Amino acid sequence: MKRIVSLIILIAMFSAVCSIGNSAETFNGVVLTAETEGGVAGGELKVTLAVTQNPGFMYMRFSPVYDNSVLTLISATRDGADLSYDPVDFEIGDKNIIVFNNKNIKGTGSLMTLTFAVADVPAGNTGISFDIKECYDSTETDVPAMAESLEAPLYRMTVKVGAGEGVIDGTADITVSVENNSGFCAMELALSFPAFLTLDSVTSDVFADCTFGESVVLGSETDVNSDVVATLHFIISDTAERGEYAITANLVSITGADGSDVVADVASGSLTVGCDHHRTETVNAVAPTCTATGLSGELVCALCGDVLQANQTVPANGHSYGEPVFTWAADHSSATAKFVCAVCGDEQNVDATVSTRTSEPTCTEKGSVTYTASVTFEGTGYSEELPFEIPAKGHSYGEPVFTWAADHSSATAKFVCAVCGDEQNVDATVSTRTSEPTCTEKGSVTYTASVTFEGTEYSEELPFEIPAKGHSYGEPVFTWAADHSSASAEFTCAACGDKQNVNATVISRTTEPTCTEKGSVKYTATVTFEETEYSEEQTVEIPANGHSFTGPVFVWAEDHSSATATFHCENCLAVEAIGAQITSETFVLREDNAYNVTKYTATVEFMGVTYEDEAEVVNFMYGDINGDGVVNGKDLIRLRKYLVGSDVELSGGADCNGDGTVNGKDLIRLRKYLVSEDVSLLGPQ
């Protein structure tokens, strides 16, 4: 076990100084603002920082905050600055920027220019803010400071192929323009368009060299900044179809007059093809027949297929039919009349309406039926008759109805004719099947009555159930689990030997052991079977626990000159307290910074085992020159005053580089630490 007693109070001390909740209009401190005209993707972005409100400051440390995937800080310079001051230090680290003067800086105006490299990113805005870490005046007093954030616009140059219109078997012109044109002198543009288009010519008012083949190439001796740079002239073939088609563009290369590549996007265009119907033809003329009308013909555009003048209908000639021939279905339920045209041989089959006149037969007498087929065709009625004899029906007996004797020893089957009601009674033969019951399964007896009538067998069964006898169980035998957590009771039937195992409900009553006294657990297993309860008990002895001391708890004196280790018995709460032997050593601890630390070790021996506890106390931190527990710009000011001979006090942490001497090297090391935060304050080596 190890505890570190730390005197370091480093966290969250800058937030009260750097976080300002008031607006610039009511804020009584330093106000830092930023301005920019924007940047271009693949180029640079310049931001001017200015002090617009200033009560006076000697030292300021701040960090620019931005999207590292979009911007990279290249430099911070005083080019164009109009705020009058002669800084002793003007340093840029990888995270921070420091402004440090010999005396307070006063007045307002531009402070510096930050130059960023812009990545190849889409057009839009990117945010830049400034996190002011520290701001002090020449008396080492905190000066309130705030910085306003900035939304910097980013632009992209885009080569655009426009939209054009034309007609089938005609021509079309499409312009090529450049949006946000920052200037270029040469461009190669690859085009992809439908096969029915032919690029006939490319013209330009701003490029002297203008050629085309597999791609369009424009060239000039100087950079061109025009919006419209070329016109594409296409011929549309007569195989084209109406619609909107893509003119796809790919930027092969684009360069400036200095030979460097220019960052630019490309946007494809489109061509809408219509038709003016300047070619026509007549199609689809048809002569009339007996049944079909004719057509005079359609006036159609030969280019797009549009019908310009609709067909005119020519009336049909009509058929010449004679008498029909009737065709009957095999069962005479339907018939068809066929009419044939004497001119063209056309056949028309007309379904006839069939009517029936019937004299019904009886079980013993014949009957008759006459079928008449009738049709009406083109306003004229036609018919044909077919007469047939119907044989006598004979009797039609259905399923019999069985009548049983009360004891099921005999039965009679009665057959009734469904037509005339004639009745026939037949005595049945009765048989019996019996299945005896057991302890768990029911038995049964089935009676079957059978007769034969007009060559067909008929039968009926009557089943009856015999109840099961049921088991005869005795006292159970209990079986216990090895740990007595569960048990089961086995019941055996005296008649059939059937066994039933029932899980018991086990409860326990425990007498707990102490460090010196034994305990016990009494287990009771209980089951309920066929509404009767059965139970059995078993007792298990628990040995005495004996003392069980836990590891010690160390309690230190406030000055760490002594400590006591206390041991507790977990079972009976017995306590043993032993004074510890104390040793100590002082050393330098290096983590993010170096600290002067004293480590104390307490040692005790109990029941043959040695126990130790450690406590570490931080005496001071290297770099904390004014002893306020924080390494910041105030320590830099205090060390500068000491080195120029001012009467100021230094803490034990003034030897920042660990060479055993407080001098200008410690000032350089502390200043680098505050700028980059990647330099350690080492302390003694």
C-alpha positions in Angstrom: 0.0 0.0 0.0 1.3 3.4 -1.0 0.1 6.9 -0.4 1.5 10.1 -1.9 0.9 13.3 0.3 1.2 16.1 -2.3 1.4 19.8 -1.6 1.0 20.6 -5.4 -2.0 22.8 -6.3 -1.7 23.3 -10.0 -5.1 22.6 -11.6 -7.7 25.1 -12.7 -5.9 28.3 -11.7 -5.8 29.9 -15.1 -9.6 29.6 -15.8 -10.5 32.6 -13.6 -8.0 34.8 -15.4 -8.5 33.7 -19.0 -12.3 33.1 -19.1 -14.1 36.4 -19.5 -17.9 36.4 -19.4 -18.5 40.0 -20.3 -18.7 41.5 -23.8 -16.0 43.7 -25.3 -18.1 46.8 -24.7 -18.2 46.5 -20.9 -14.9 44.5 -20.4 -12.1 46.5 -18.6 -9.1 44.6 -19.9 -7.0 43.7 -23.0 -9.2 42.9 -26.1 -7.6 41.0 -29.0 -9.4 40.9 -32.4 -8.7 39.1 -35.7 -9.5 40.0 -39.3 -8.9 38.3 -42.7 -10.0 38.6 -46.3 -10.1 34.8 -46.7 -7.9 32.2 -48.3 -7.8 29.9 -51.2 -7.7 26.0 -51.0 -4.1 24.9 -51.7 -2.8 28.5 -50.9 -2.4 30.7 -47.9 -4.7 32.5 -45.3 -3.4 35.6 -43.6 -5.0 36.8 -40.3 -4.2 40.2 -38.7 -4.3 40.4 -34.9 -5.1 43.8 -33.4 -5.4 45.2 -29.8 -8.6 47.3 -29.7 -8.7 47.9 -26.0 -5.6 48.1 -23.8 -5.1 49.1 -20.1 -1.4 48.2 -20.5 0.4 44.8 -20.3 4.1 43.6 -20.2 3.7 39.9 -20.9 1.1 37.8 -22.8 1.0 34.1 -23.7 -1.8 32.7 -26.0 -2.5 29.8 -28.3 -4.3 29.9 -31.7 -7.0 27.2 -31.8 -8.0 25.9 -35.3 -8.7 22.7 -37.3 -5.3 21.1 -38.0 -6.7 19.2 -40.9 -7.6 22.5 -42.7 -4.9 25.0 -41.5 -1.2 24.9 -40.6 0.4 27.9 -38.8 3.5 28.9 -40.9 4.6 32.1 -39.3 3.7 35.1 -37.0 5.3 38.4 -38.1 5.1 42.1 -37.3 4.7 43.0 -41.0 2.1 45.8 -41.2 1.8 46.2 -37.4 1.1 49.7 -36.3 1.1 49.2 -32.5 4.3 51.0 -31.3 6.4 48.7 -29.1 9.9 47.2 -29.1 9.5 43.7 -27.6 12.4 42.0 -25.8 10.8 38.6 -26.6 8.5 37.7 -29.5 8.5 33.9 -29.6 6.4 31.2 -31.4 6.3 27.7 -30.0 4.6 24.6 -31.3 1.6 25.4 -29.1 2.0 29.0 -27.7 2.9 32.5 -28.8 4.6 34.9 -26.2 4.8 38.7 -26.4 7.2 40.0 -23.7 8.4 43.7 -23.4 10.7 45.5 -21.0 7.9 47.7 -19.8 4.1 47.9 -20.2 2.8 48.0 -23.9 0.1 50.7 -24.2 -2.2 52.0 -26.9 -4.2 50.1 -29.6 -3.6 49.0 -33.2 -2.4 45.9 -35.2 -0.2 43.6 -33.2 1.0 40.9 -35.7 0.1 38.9 -38.9 -0.4 35.1 -38.7 0.1 33.2 -41.9 -1.5 29.7 -42.3 -1.1 27.2 -45.1 -4.6 26.0 -46.4 -5.1 22.4 -47.2 -6.9 21.2 -50.4 -10.4 21.4 -48.8 -13.9 22.2 -50.0 -15.1 25.8 -50.1 -16.7 27.1 -46.9 -15.7 28.7 -43.5 -13.2 27.5 -40.9 -13.1 28.8 -37.3 -10.1 30.3 -35.6 -10.1 31.3 -31.9 -7.4 32.4 -29.5 -6.9 31.0 -26.0 -5.2 33.6 -23.8 -3.2 31.6 -21.2 -1.6 34.5 -19.2 -1.5 38.3 -19.2 0.5 40.3 -16.6 1.8 43.9 -16.2 5.2 45.0 -15.0 4.1 44.6 -11.3 3.3 40.9 -11.9 -0.4 41.7 -11.5 -2.9 39.7 -13.6 -4.4 41.7 -16.4 -7.9 40.6 -17.6 -7.7 39.6 -21.3 -10.1 38.3 -23.9 -9.9 37.4 -27.6 -12.7 37.3 -30.2 -13.0 34.3 -32.5 -13.0 34.4 -36.3 -14.9 32.6 -39.1 -12.4 32.7 -42.1 -13.9 32.1 -45.6 -12.2 29.6 -47.9 -12.7 29.6 -51.7 -12.2 27.1 -54.5 -11.7 27.7 -58.2 -14.2 25.7 -60.2 -14.2 25.0 -64.0 -17.8 24.6 -65.1 -19.2 23.1 -68.4 -22.6 24.8 -69.0 -26.0 23.6 -70.1 -27.0 23.8 -73.8 -30.1 23.1 -76.0 -30.4 21.7 -79.5 -32.6 19.6 -81.9 -32.2 16.2 -83.5 -30.2 16.6 -86.8 -29.1 20.1 -85.6 -26.3 21.8 -83.6 -25.8 23.1 -80.0 -23.3 25.5 -78.3 -22.1 25.0 -74.7 -19.9 27.5 -72.8 -17.0 26.7 -70.4 -16.7 29.1 -67.5 -14.5 29.5 -64.4 -15.9 30.4 -61.0 -13.6 32.1 -58.4 -10.9 32.4 -61.1 -7.6 33.2 -59.4 -5.8 33.1 -62.8 -4.3 30.4 -65.0 -2.5 30.2 -68.4 -3.0 26.6 -69.5 -5.7 24.0 -69.1 -6.4 20.5 -70.5 -10.1 19.3 -70.1 -11.2 15.8 -71.0 -14.8 15.5 -72.2 -17.2 12.5 -72.3 -20.6 12.8 -74.2 -23.1 10.6 -76.0 -22.1 8.9 -79.3 -24.7 10.8 -81.3 -22.7 14.1 -80.6 -19.7 15.3 -82.6 -17.5 18.1 -81.2 -17.1 20.3 -84.3 -15.2 23.3 -83.0 -13.9 25.1 -79.9 -13.6 28.9 -79.8 -12.3 31.3 -77.2 -12.1 35.1 -76.8 -9.3 35.0 -74.2 -7.0 32.1 -75.1 -4.9 32.4 -78.2 -4.2 28.7 -78.4 -7.4 26.6 -78.6 -7.2 22.9 -79.8 -9.3 19.8 -79.3 -9.1 16.0 -80.0 -9.4 13.5 -77.2 -9.5 16.5 -74.9 -9.8 20.3 -75.1 -6.5 22.3 -74.6 -6.5 26.1 -73.9 -3.2 28.1 -73.7 -2.0 31.7 -73.2 1.3 33.4 -72.3 -0.2 35.1 -69.3 -2.7 34.2 -66.6 -6.4 34.6 -67.6 -8.9 35.8 -65.0 -12.1 35.8 -67.2 -15.4 34.1 -66.3 -16.1 32.6 -69.7 -13.0 31.0 -71.3 -14.4 28.9 -74.3 -17.4 27.8 -76.4 -17.9 24.1 -77.5 -19.8 23.7 -80.8 -21.5 20.3 -81.2 -23.3 18.6 -84.2 -26.3 16.4 -83.2 -26.9 13.4 -85.5 -30.3 12.2 -86.8 -29.9 9.1 -84.6 -30.3 11.1 -81.3 -33.4 10.8 -79.1 -35.1 13.6 -77.2 -33.9 14.0 -73.6 -31.3 15.5 -71.2 -27.8 14.1 -71.6 -24.6 14.6 -69.4 -21.5 16.3 -70.8 -19.0 14.9 -68.3 -15.8 16.9 -67.8 -12.5 15.8 -66.1 -9.7 18.2 -65.4 -6.5 16.7 -66.7 -4.2 19.7 -65.7 -4.4 23.4 -65.0 -1.3 25.6 -64.4 -0.3 29.2 -63.8 2.1 31.4 -65.7 4.8 30.5 -63.1 4.5 26.8 -64.0 2.9 25.7 -60.7 -0.3 23.6 -60.5 -3.5 25.4 -59.7 -6.0 23.8 -57.3 -9.4 23.7 -59.0 -12.5 21.6 -59.1 -14.5 20.7 -62.3 -18.3 20.6 -62.8 -19.9 18.7 -65.7 -22.6 20.1 -67.9 -25.7 18.9 -69.9 -27.4 19.1 -73.3 -31.2 19.0 -73.7 -32.1 17.6 -77.1 -35.5 18.4 -78.7 -37.1 18.0 -82.2 -38.5 20.5 -84.7 -40.1 17.7 -86.9 -38.4 18.8 -90.2 -38.6 15.3 -91.7 -42.1 13.5 -92.1 -43.6 10.3 -93.7 -47.0 8.5 -94.0 -47.3 5.1 -92.3 -49.8 2.4 -91.1 -52.3 2.7 -94.0 -54.7 -0.4 -93.9 -57.4 -1.6 -96.3 -60.8 -2.7 -94.7 -62.1 -6.4 -94.7 -65.4 -8.1 -93.9 -65.0 -7.5 -90.2 -62.1 -5.0 -89.7 -62.1 -1.3 -90.5 -59.3 0.2 -92.6 -56.9 3.2 -91.9 -56.1 6.1 -94.2 -52.5 6.4 -92.7 -50.6 8.6 -90.1 -48.3 11.6 -90.8 -45.2 10.8 -88.6 -42.0 12.7 -87.8 -39.1 10.6 -89.3 -36.7 11.9 -86.6 -38.5 11.4 -83.3 -41.5 9.3 -84.2 -44.2 11.8 -83.0 -47.6 11.4 -84.8 -48.3 14.8 -86.4 -51.7 13.8 -88.1 -53.8 10.9 -86.7 -55.2 8.0 -88.8 -58.7 8.2 -90.3 -60.9 5.1 -89.9 -62.4 3.4 -93.1 -65.6 1.3 -92.3 -65.6 -2.6 -92.5 -67.4 -4.4 -95.4 -69.5 -6.8 -93.3 -70.0 -10.7 -93.6 -72.5 -12.8 -95.7 -73.6 -15.8 -93.5 -76.0 -18.8 -94.4 -77.9 -21.3 -92.2 -76.0 -22.6 -89.1 -74.8 -26.2 -88.2 -75.6 -27.2 -84.6 -73.0 -29.1 -82.5 -74.2 -30.7 -79.2 -72.3 -31.6 -76.0 -72.2 -35.3 -75.2 -74.7 -34.8 -72.3 -76.8 -32.4 -74.3 -76.5 -29.7 -71.6 -75.1 -27.2 -74.2 -74.9 -26.7 -78.0 -73.1 -24.3 -80.4 -74.4 -22.9 -83.8 -71.6 -22.3 -86.4 -72.2 -19.6 -89.1 -69.8 -19.4 -92.1 -69.2 -16.2 -94.2 -69.7 -17.0 -98.0 -67.2 -14.3 -98.9 -64.1 -14.8 -96.6 -64.9 -18.1 -95.0 -65.0 -16.5 -91.5 -66.7 -18.7 -88.9 -68.8 -17.5 -86.0 -69.7 -19.9 -83.2 -72.6 -18.9 -81.1 -73.5 -20.6 -77.8 -77.1 -21.8 -77.9 -79.7 -21.5 -75.1 -80.7 -25.1 -74.3 -84.2 -25.8 -72.9 -85.4 -29.2 -71.6 -88.9 -30.9 -71.4 -88.8 -33.9 -69.1 -91.2 -36.7 -68.1 -89.6 -38.2 -64.9 -89.2 -42.0 -64.5 -90.1 -43.8 -61.2 -88.3 -46.7 -59.5 -90.2 -49.0 -62.0 -91.6 -46.8 -64.9 -89.6 -45.2 -67.9 -89.5 -41.4 -68.6 -88.4 -39.1 -71.5 -86.5 -35.8 -72.2 -86.4 -33.5 -75.2 -83.6 -30.9 -75.7 -84.1 -27.7 -77.8 -81.1 -25.5 -78.8 -82.0 -21.8 -79.8 -79.8 -18.9 -81.0 -80.3 -15.4 -82.3 -77.7 -14.2 -84.8 -77.7 -10.8 -86.6 -81.4 -10.4 -85.6 -82.7 -13.8 -86.9 -83.7 -16.8 -84.6 -82.5 -20.4 -85.3 -83.3 -23.7 -83.4 -83.0 -27.6 -83.3 -84.6 -30.4 -81.1 -83.3 -33.8 -79.9 -85.7 -36.3 -78.0 -84.4 -39.2 -75.7 -85.9 -42.1 -73.5 -85.1 -42.3 -69.7 -84.9 -45.8 -68.1 -86.7 -46.7 -64.8 -84.6 -45.6 -61.8 -84.8 -48.7 -59.6 -84.6 -48.4 -55.7 -81.9 -46.2 -54.1 -81.0 -47.3 -50.6 -78.7 -45.2 -48.5 -76.6 -46.1 -45.3 -78.5 -48.2 -42.8 -79.6 -47.2 -39.3 -78.5 -49.7 -36.6 -80.8 -50.5 -33.6 -79.0 -52.2 -30.6 -80.3 -54.4 -27.8 -80.0 -52.9 -24.3 -77.1 -55.3 -23.4 -75.5 -54.8 -26.9 -75.7 -58.6 -27.6 -77.7 -58.1 -30.8 -78.6 -55.4 -33.4 -80.8 -54.8 -36.6 -79.9 -52.7 -39.7 -82.8 -50.8 -41.5 -82.4 -49.7 -45.2 -84.8 -47.1 -46.7 -85.2 -46.2 -50.4 -84.5 -42.5 -50.8 -87.0 -42.3 -53.8 -90.1 -44.2 -52.9 -89.5 -44.9 -49.1 -89.4 -48.7 -49.4 -87.9 -50.3 -46.1 -85.7 -53.4 -45.6 -84.7 -54.8 -42.1 -81.6 -57.1 -41.8 -80.4 -58.8 -38.6 -76.7 -58.0 -37.8 -73.9 -60.3 -36.5 -72.4 -58.8 -33.2 -68.7 -59.3 -32.1 -66.8 -58.0 -28.9 -63.1 -56.7 -28.3 -61.9 -56.1 -24.7 -58.7 -54.4 -23.3 -58.1 -54.8 -19.6 -57.1 -51.7 -17.4 -53.8 -51.4 -15.4 -52.6 -49.1 -12.5 -52.1 -46.1 -14.9 -53.9 -46.9 -18.1 -57.7 -47.2 -18.9 -59.2 -50.4 -20.4 -62.0 -50.6 -23.1 -64.7 -52.9 -24.6 -65.9 -52.4 -28.3 -69.1 -54.0 -29.8 -69.3 -54.3 -33.6 -72.5 -55.0 -35.6 -72.1 -56.3 -39.3 -74.6 -56.9 -42.2 -74.4 -57.6 -45.9 -77.1 -56.0 -48.2 -77.3 -56.1 -52.0 -73.7 -57.3 -52.1 -72.3 -54.5 -49.9 -71.0 -54.8 -46.2 -72.1 -52.3 -43.6 -71.0 -52.1 -39.9 -71.2 -50.0 -36.8 -69.0 -49.9 -33.6 -69.9 -48.9 -30.0 -66.8 -48.3 -27.8 -66.9 -48.1 -23.9 -64.1 -47.0 -21.5 -63.0 -49.1 -18.4 -61.3 -46.8 -15.6 -57.6 -47.4 -14.6 -57.1 -49.2 -11.2 -54.6 -46.6 -9.8 -51.2 -47.1 -7.9 -50.6 -48.3 -4.3 -47.6 -46.4 -2.9 -45.9 -46.9 0.6 -43.5 -44.7 2.7 -40.7 -42.9 0.6 -36.9 -43.3 0.8 -35.1 -39.9 1.0 -31.8 -39.3 -0.9 -29.7 -36.3 0.1 -27.2 -34.2 -1.9 -23.6 -34.3 -0.5 -23.9 -30.6 0.7 -27.5 -31.2 1.9 -28.7 -28.3 -0.3 -31.3 -30.6 -1.9 -33.0 -34.0 -1.4 -35.5 -36.2 -3.2 -38.1 -38.8 -2.0 -38.7 -42.0 -4.0 -42.2 -43.7 -3.8 -42.7 -47.3 -5.1 -46.1 -48.9 -6.1 -46.6 -52.2 -4.3 -48.8 -53.5 -7.3 -46.7 -52.7 -10.4 -43.3 -51.5 -9.0 -43.7 -48.0 -10.5 -41.3 -45.4 -8.9 -42.0 -41.7 -8.5 -39.2 -39.3 -7.5 -40.3 -36.0 -5.9 -37.9 -33.1 -5.3 -38.0 -32.1 -1.6 -38.2 -28.6 -0.2 -35.1 -28.3 2.1 -34.9 -25.8 4.9 -32.0 -25.3 7.3 -31.6 -24.0 10.8 -28.1 -22.8 11.6 -26.3 -22.3 15.0 -23.3 -20.1 14.0 -19.8 -21.0 15.4 -17.5 -18.4 17.1 -13.8 -18.2 17.2 -13.8 -20.9 20.0 -17.3 -22.6 19.9 -18.6 -25.1 17.4 -21.8 -24.6 15.5 -24.3 -26.8 13.6 -26.8 -26.9 10.7 -30.1 -29.0 10.9 -31.6 -29.7 7.4 -35.2 -30.8 7.0 -36.5 -32.2 3.7 -40.3 -32.1 3.1 -42.4 -33.4 0.2 -46.2 -33.6 -0.5 -47.3 -36.7 -2.5 -50.9 -37.6 -3.3 -52.0 -35.0 -0.7 -49.9 -36.5 2.1 -46.8 -34.8 3.6 -43.5 -36.7 4.4 -40.3 -35.4 5.9 -36.7 -36.3 7.2 -34.0 -34.5 9.2 -30.2 -34.5 9.1 -27.7 -32.5 11.3 -24.2 -31.4 10.2 -21.5 -30.0 12.7 -19.6 -26.7 12.0 -16.1 -26.4 13.4 -15.0 -23.3 15.5 -13.7 -20.4 13.3 -10.5 -19.4 15.2 -9.2 -15.8 15.0 -8.7 -14.2 11.5 -6.7 -11.0 11.6 -6.9 -8.7 8.6 -3.9 -6.7 7.2 -3.0 -3.6 9.3 -4.3 -0.1 9.0 -1.4 2.4 9.3 -2.1 5.8 11.1 0.7 8.4 10.6 1.6 11.3 12.9 1.0 14.7 11.2 4.8 15.3 10.9 5.4 11.6 9.8 7.8 11.0 12.8 5.8 8.0 14.0 3.0 5.6 12.9 0.8 2.9 14.4 -0.3 -0.4 12.7 -3.7 -1.8 13.9 -4.8 -5.4 13.2 -8.6 -6.5 13.5 -10.0 -10.0 13.9 -12.8 -10.4 11.3 -14.8 -12.8 13.5 -14.8 -11.5 17.0 -13.5 -7.9 16.5 -10.3 -8.4 18.6 -7.8 -5.6 18.1 -3.9 -5.5 18.2 -2.1 -2.1 17.9 1.7 -2.0 17.3 4.1 1.0 17.0 6.0 1.1 13.7 9.8 1.8 13.1 10.2 4.9 10.9 12.9 5.5 8.2 13.1 8.3 5.6 14.9 9.6 2.5 14.8 12.7 0.4 15.1 12.6 -3.4 14.1 14.4 -6.7 10.9 13.0 -8.4 10.6 13.7 -12.2 7.3 13.4 -13.9 6.0 16.3 -16.0 8.3 18.5 -13.8 10.8 17.8 -11.0 9.8 17.9 -7.4 11.8 17.8 -4.1 10.2 14.8 -2.3 10.7 13.1 1.2 9.6 9.4 1.4 8.8 8.0 4.9 8.6 4.1 5.5 6.8 2.6 8.5 7.7 -1.1 9.3 6.0 -3.6 11.8 6.2 -7.3 12.5 3.1 -9.3 13.5 2.5 -13.1 13.8 5.7 -13.8 11.9 4.8 -11.4 9.0 6.5 -8.0 8.2 4.2 -5.2 7.0 5.3 -1.8 5.4 3.5 1.5 4.6 5.0 4.5 2.7 4.1 8.2 2.6 5.6 10.8 0.2 5.6 14.6 0.9 6.4 17.1 -1.9 8.6 19.9 -0.4 8.6 22.2 -3.5 8.4 22.1 -7.3 11.3 23.2 -9.6 10.3 26.2 -11.7 7.8 27.6 -9.0 10.1 30.6 -8.3 7.6 32.7 -6.4 6.3 29.7 -4.3 2.6 30.1 -5.2 2.3 26.4 -6.3 2.0 27.3 -10.1 4.5 27.6 -12.9 3.5 30.5 -15.1 4.6 34.0 -16.4 4.8 35.4 -12.8 7.7 33.1 -12.1 9.4 34.4 -15.3 9.0 38.0 -14.2 10.3 37.2 -10.6 13.4 35.4 -12.0 14.2 38.3 -14.4 13.9 40.8 -11.5 16.3 38.6 -9.4 18.9 38.4 -12.2 19.0 42.2 -12.8 19.6 42.7 -9.0 16.1 43.5 -7.7 15.4 42.7 -4.0 13.1 39.7 -4.5 12.8 36.3 -2.8 13.2 33.0 -4.7 11.8 29.6 -3.6 13.9 26.4 -3.5 12.7 25.6 -7.1 14.6 28.4 -8.9 17.3 26.0 -10.3 15.2 25.1 -13.4 17.9 23.2 -15.4 19.4 21.4 -12.4 23.0 22.6 -12.7 23.1 23.8 -9.0 23.3 27.5 -9.9 20.5 30.1 -10.4 21.5 32.2 -13.5 20.3 33.2 -17.0 20.3 29.5 -18.2 17.4 28.9 -15.8 15.6 31.9 -17.3 16.0 30.4 -20.9 14.8 27.0 -19.7 11.7 28.5 -18.0 10.8 30.6 -21.0 11.0 27.6 -23.4 8.8 25.6 -21.0 6.1 28.3 -21.1 6.2 28.6 -24.9 6.2 25.0 -26.1 5.2 22.9 -23.0 7.4 20.1 -24.3 10.5 21.2 -22.3 10.9 19.8 -18.7 12.1 21.7 -15.6 14.6 19.1 -14.5 15.9 20.1 -11.0 19.2 18.7 -9.7 20.8 16.0 -11.8 
